[in-house]
Amino acid sequence: MRYRFLELDRDRALIIEYGGRGSLLLFGAAAGFAYWVVDKTLGETFKQAWVESEAHSRLKDFLKSGVL
């Protein structure tokens, strides 16, 4: 098994020649943790920005008016 990553130019690249079960498990755990961190930090940022937006305020007022 031979994979090429981060090809910098024609002659230089990061090459992974072997990936055992432990290293693949570690890579998967690190990727999952990184996704969780990004989801929590950016998710909270976007959530707070939506709550403070004018569009959210107008939608809330529209739904409270009982038109539907």
Secondary structure, 3 states (H helix, E strand, C coil): CCEEECCCCCCCCEEECCCCHHHHHHHHHHHHHHHHHHHHHHHHHHHHHHHCCHHHHHHHHHHHCCCC
